[in-house]
Amino acid sequence: MKKISTPSIIESVGNKPKVIEEYIGKVNTNTDSISIAKMISPPGWEEPGQKPHFDEYTIVLNGILKVESRTDTVFITKGEAVIVNSGEWVRYSTPKEGAEYIAICLPAFSLDAVNRD
C-alpha cells in the first residue's frame, strides 16, 4: 500500500493555462501502467488534436468538456463520462465554460505516447 498525499502539477499544453494534478502516473508515482489526474481548465481553453497510444477515460465533475473525434463532437457535462480508445484522433476543449474532470489513461500518459498534431 502507498498513500499519495499530494499530486504533482504537470505543465499543460494549449492556448491557456490548465491545471493538471497527477495523483498516479509516470511523474508522481513512477507508475507506467496507469495515470490518474484531475484537470481544471478555464473557459476558452483548447489543446491540439492528438492520436494517443493509450485509452483515456474521462469523468466530468463540473462544467462542460467538448470532445471532438474525426466523425463526432460531444459535450460531456457534470456526472457524465467519455471513453477515447487508443489510436483514435481526439481534441479536448472547454469553449463555453471551464471544466473540472478526472482523466485516467491506460497505460499511463506520457509525452511520447500522446502523439499530438
Backbone bond lengths (Angstrom), bond angles and torsions (degrees), N, CA, C in turn:
res aa  C-N    CA-C-N  psi(-1)  N-CA   C-N-CA  omega(-1)  CA-C   N-CA-C  phi
1 M - - - 1.443 - - 1.523 108.42 -
2 K 1.343 114.87 143.23 1.463 120.21 178.28 1.519 108.59 -140.54
3 K 1.312 116.98 116.68 1.459 122.01 176.26 1.523 108.66 -78.87
4 I 1.330 116.25 135.56 1.460 121.98 177.85 1.524 106.70 -111.44
5 S 1.302 116.86 103.73 1.463 121.96 -173.66 1.523 113.31 -80.66
6 T 1.325 116.48 -32.69 1.462 119.93 -178.60 1.523 110.12 -144.30
7 P 1.334 116.56 148.98 1.460 119.57 175.37 1.520 111.05 -84.77
8 S 1.330 115.02 166.35 1.464 121.40 168.39 1.518 107.67 -93.82
9 I 1.313 117.23 139.65 1.459 121.88 176.68 1.528 107.25 -88.99
10 I 1.328 115.64 123.09 1.466 122.83 -177.32 1.525 108.70 -104.91
11 E 1.314 116.91 137.44 1.463 121.06 177.34 1.526 109.58 -67.54
12 S 1.321 115.87 135.31 1.468 120.52 -177.52 1.523 111.51 -95.68
13 V 1.324 114.23 165.75 1.458 122.98 174.71 1.521 106.83 -115.76
14 G 1.295 117.20 141.98 1.460 120.88 178.84 1.504 110.62 144.68
15 N 1.317 114.95 -178.40 1.457 120.31 -175.52 1.525 113.60 -80.09
16 K 1.340 118.09 -16.03 1.461 123.53 178.36 1.522 108.84 -136.96
17 P 1.329 117.60 156.50 1.468 118.86 177.60 1.526 111.92 -65.23
18 K 1.312 115.84 138.70 1.460 123.66 176.23 1.523 106.04 -129.65
19 V 1.318 117.25 140.70 1.461 121.21 178.82 1.525 108.81 -88.76
20 I 1.322 116.81 124.29 1.462 122.63 174.97 1.518 107.24 -117.95
21 E 1.321 116.19 115.20 1.459 122.20 177.91 1.530 108.00 -107.60
22 E 1.318 116.58 101.31 1.463 120.28 179.10 1.527 109.41 -85.07
23 Y 1.325 115.28 117.96 1.464 120.97 176.44 1.522 110.70 -89.38
24 I 1.324 115.27 -44.79 1.463 121.00 179.85 1.518 107.46 -130.82
25 G 1.326 117.21 132.10 1.451 120.61 179.88 1.514 111.48 159.68
26 K 1.311 114.75 -169.27 1.462 121.20 -174.79 1.525 112.91 -62.36
27 V 1.332 117.52 -35.77 1.460 120.31 -176.03 1.533 111.88 -82.71
28 N 1.333 117.32 -52.60 1.467 119.83 -170.67 1.527 114.44 -80.42
29 T 1.331 117.55 -33.55 1.469 119.41 -176.04 1.525 113.50 -128.70
30 N 1.336 116.92 6.58 1.467 121.52 -178.31 1.533 111.41 56.08
31 T 1.348 115.23 41.64 1.462 122.76 -178.92 1.522 109.47 -104.38
32 D 1.324 117.59 122.60 1.468 121.81 -179.83 1.522 113.44 -92.06
33 S 1.320 117.93 -22.64 1.466 121.50 -170.54 1.520 113.91 -80.54
34 I 1.333 118.48 -25.49 1.465 121.91 -176.95 1.518 109.12 -155.83
35 S 1.330 116.00 151.34 1.462 119.95 168.62 1.522 107.87 -131.00
36 I 1.327 114.91 141.71 1.459 122.10 177.81 1.519 106.49 -131.90
37 A 1.333 115.34 121.11 1.463 120.51 -176.18 1.521 110.57 -138.84
38 K 1.323 115.02 148.63 1.462 121.86 173.04 1.519 107.25 -102.16
39 M 1.319 115.96 130.62 1.461 122.25 -178.71 1.520 109.64 -113.74
40 I 1.324 115.86 141.77 1.459 121.67 172.09 1.525 106.20 -130.89
41 S 1.344 115.66 109.24 1.468 119.56 -177.19 1.532 109.91 -114.37
42 P 1.330 116.85 141.97 1.460 121.50 -177.06 1.533 111.90 -82.04
43 P 1.332 116.83 165.08 1.462 119.85 173.23 1.528 110.22 -58.14
44 G 1.320 116.75 138.48 1.457 121.25 178.03 1.514 114.76 85.14
45 W 1.351 118.12 1.27 1.461 121.23 179.64 1.528 110.23 -75.22
46 E 1.322 115.68 140.95 1.469 121.40 171.51 1.520 108.51 -151.15
47 E 1.331 114.84 151.67 1.461 120.36 178.56 1.517 109.00 -122.88
48 P 1.330 117.72 164.87 1.463 119.96 176.71 1.527 110.63 -63.78
49 G 1.316 115.56 157.36 1.455 119.67 173.28 1.521 110.10 -65.52
50 Q 1.319 115.17 161.37 1.460 120.22 -179.54 1.527 109.90 -151.14
51 K 1.307 115.07 159.14 1.464 122.61 176.23 1.530 106.50 -131.54
52 P 1.347 115.73 75.23 1.465 120.27 -169.68 1.522 114.11 -71.00
53 H 1.325 114.20 156.43 1.460 122.32 176.57 1.527 109.16 -100.44
54 F 1.329 115.71 44.96 1.462 122.87 174.47 1.525 107.53 -155.49
55 D 1.336 116.74 153.77 1.459 121.72 171.37 1.519 107.30 -80.15
56 E 1.345 116.68 142.30 1.464 120.14 178.78 1.526 109.36 -127.04
57 Y 1.314 114.26 129.04 1.459 123.52 -179.94 1.523 106.95 -116.17
58 T 1.342 117.13 123.53 1.456 121.19 -173.98 1.523 110.31 -126.40
59 I 1.330 116.52 131.57 1.462 123.26 177.53 1.526 107.65 -120.64
60 V 1.344 117.10 123.33 1.458 121.00 -179.69 1.531 109.42 -86.66
61 L 1.334 115.11 126.86 1.466 121.71 178.80 1.521 111.42 -92.34
62 N 1.336 116.96 -36.95 1.465 123.59 179.09 1.514 108.81 -153.72
63 G 1.331 116.52 151.17 1.457 121.31 176.64 1.516 112.70 83.65
64 I 1.335 114.83 -159.80 1.466 121.95 -177.09 1.528 109.23 -134.65
65 L 1.329 115.65 128.32 1.460 122.55 177.03 1.528 108.37 -110.12
66 K 1.326 116.34 124.96 1.469 121.72 175.80 1.526 107.89 -91.45
67 V 1.340 115.97 129.59 1.458 121.49 -179.37 1.525 107.82 -126.93
68 E 1.333 115.87 119.91 1.465 121.72 -178.01 1.522 110.19 -112.03
69 S 1.336 116.08 135.27 1.460 122.02 169.45 1.520 107.00 -113.93
70 R 1.316 117.02 -175.31 1.475 119.71 178.22 1.527 111.65 -68.88
71 T 1.342 117.33 -21.01 1.463 120.65 -174.41 1.521 114.82 -120.65
72 D 1.336 118.51 -7.84 1.465 119.68 -172.70 1.528 110.29 -153.94
73 T 1.326 115.41 156.55 1.457 122.74 171.77 1.518 107.20 -131.08
74 V 1.344 116.23 130.37 1.459 120.69 178.16 1.524 109.24 -128.17
75 F 1.316 115.25 153.39 1.449 122.48 175.38 1.518 106.76 -114.10
76 I 1.329 116.32 120.12 1.457 122.78 -176.94 1.531 107.00 -103.12
77 T 1.333 116.22 123.64 1.454 121.13 -177.32 1.525 110.88 -112.09
78 K 1.322 115.91 176.39 1.457 123.42 -177.66 1.529 110.88 -46.53
79 G 1.328 115.55 126.52 1.460 121.16 178.41 1.515 114.57 87.00
80 E 1.331 118.03 -1.56 1.466 121.67 178.60 1.529 109.42 -106.66
81 A 1.327 114.76 164.68 1.461 121.05 -178.66 1.520 110.13 -138.99
82 V 1.324 115.24 164.79 1.457 121.99 176.35 1.523 108.29 -143.06
83 I 1.329 115.38 146.15 1.464 122.34 175.15 1.520 107.87 -116.17
84 V 1.327 116.86 130.38 1.461 122.43 173.38 1.527 106.47 -120.11
85 N 1.320 115.57 120.81 1.463 121.12 -176.76 1.522 112.21 -80.05
86 S 1.302 115.32 150.69 1.457 123.13 176.66 1.525 110.13 -51.69
87 G 1.327 116.78 134.43 1.456 121.54 177.94 1.513 114.66 87.16
88 E 1.335 118.13 -6.70 1.461 121.98 178.99 1.529 108.92 -89.75
89 W 1.346 117.62 131.91 1.454 121.01 177.17 1.523 109.34 -69.41
90 V 1.342 116.45 137.42 1.464 121.38 -178.55 1.526 109.73 -150.99
91 R 1.332 114.69 151.72 1.469 120.40 172.79 1.530 107.51 -139.05
92 Y 1.343 115.08 131.53 1.461 121.90 179.95 1.522 109.55 -106.22
93 S 1.354 116.32 145.81 1.463 120.80 175.15 1.534 109.50 -159.96
94 T 1.317 115.02 164.90 1.463 121.93 173.31 1.529 107.39 -130.97
95 P 1.337 116.88 75.43 1.466 120.15 -170.87 1.527 115.11 -72.13
96 K 1.329 119.11 -35.75 1.466 120.60 -172.53 1.517 112.97 -95.30
97 E 1.305 116.20 -39.80 1.457 121.90 177.81 1.519 107.40 -147.92
98 G 1.272 115.96 166.13 1.452 118.56 178.79 1.519 111.69 -71.97
99 A 1.320 115.91 177.60 1.464 120.83 178.28 1.519 110.06 -149.43
100 E 1.316 114.18 149.50 1.457 122.34 171.90 1.520 105.47 -120.50
101 Y 1.337 116.57 127.13 1.457 119.02 -175.34 1.513 111.66 -152.85
102 I 1.322 114.70 161.26 1.456 122.99 176.97 1.522 107.68 -106.12
103 A 1.324 116.87 130.93 1.466 122.31 177.02 1.528 108.61 -118.33
104 I 1.320 114.80 130.31 1.461 122.07 178.40 1.523 106.99 -120.73
105 C 1.329 116.92 126.72 1.461 121.57 -179.22 1.529 109.66 -119.88
106 L 1.343 114.75 134.56 1.470 122.79 177.47 1.512 109.01 -126.80
107 P 1.332 121.86 117.23 1.457 125.97 -11.16 1.524 110.37 -65.44
108 A 1.310 117.07 -176.86 1.455 122.41 -174.09 1.528 112.51 -59.04
109 F 1.338 114.63 146.98 1.464 122.13 174.55 1.529 109.44 -57.96
110 S 1.328 115.05 140.17 1.465 121.27 169.99 1.516 108.07 -151.51
111 L 1.314 116.64 156.18 1.463 120.28 178.11 1.526 110.95 -63.61
112 D 1.323 117.67 -32.48 1.461 120.85 178.32 1.525 112.22 -69.35
113 A 1.336 117.45 -30.60 1.469 121.14 -174.55 1.524 113.74 -93.53
114 V 1.351 118.96 -13.97 1.456 120.26 -174.52 1.532 112.44 -74.75
115 N 1.319 118.30 -31.26 1.474 122.84 174.30 1.535 112.07 53.67
116 R 1.339 117.14 61.25 1.460 121.96 -179.34 1.523 111.80 -74.37
117 D 1.350 114.77 153.70 1.475 121.32 176.55 1.524 109.71 -61.98
